[in-house]
Amino acid sequence: MDYEPRIVKLEVTVDNLKDELALLRDKVDEGFREMRAEQLQLRRDFEKLIYWVAGLTVTNVLAIIGLVLKVAGLF
């Protein structure tokens, strides 16, 4: 029985699968890079939000302290 044509067919199939796997890896890597960039942008946005909330909280606490001191007649 002549196995050479079957072996050649398998080799071609394996080569095609290698190429397709390389393309798939590239697409997956690109997807991970995009997700990482989005994650970093979200982190920056979250940090900005935290600074704003902290600033507003400090402002509100100082305003409340001022109102309490005014009601107490200290100024």
N, C-alpha and C positions, 0 to 999 in steps of 0.2 A: 504494500500500500504506500502511495506517495503522499507524504505529509508536508512537503515543502510549500505548496500553495496555501494550505491551511495555516502554516506557521507564518508565512508572509502576510496573510490577512490579519492574523493576530498582532503581528508587529506593527502594521499600519494602524490598527485600532488602538494599540497602546500609545503610539506616537500622537495620534489625534487626541486621546484622552489627556496626555501630558500637556498638549497645547491648550486644551480647554480648561484644564486645572490651573495652568498659569494665568489665563485670562480671569478665571474666577477668583483667584488669589488677589489679582490686581484690583478687581472690583470690590472685594471685601476690604482690602487695605484702604482703598479710597473712601469707602463708607465709614470705616473707623476714623479716618482722618477728619472727615466732615463732622462726625458725631463729637469728636474731641474738640473741634473748633467751636461747635455749638455749646458744648459743656463749659468751655472757658468763657464764652460770651455770657452765658447765664450766670456764671459765678461772678463776673464783673458787675452785671446788673444787680445781683443780689447784694453784693458788697455796697454798691451805691445806695440801695434801698435801706440797708442797715444803718448807714451813716445818716441818712435823712430821718429815719425813725428815732435814732439816738438823739439827734439834734432837736427834733420836735419834742421829745420826752423831756429833755433838760429844760427847754424853754417853758413847757407847761408846768413842770415842777417849780421852776423859779417864779412863774406867774402866781401859782397857788400860794407859795411861801410869801410873796409880796402882798397878796390879798389878805392872808391870815394876819400878817404883821400890821397892815393898815386897819383891819377890823379891831385888832387888839390895841390900837392907838399908839403904836410905837413909832409911826411917822406919818 
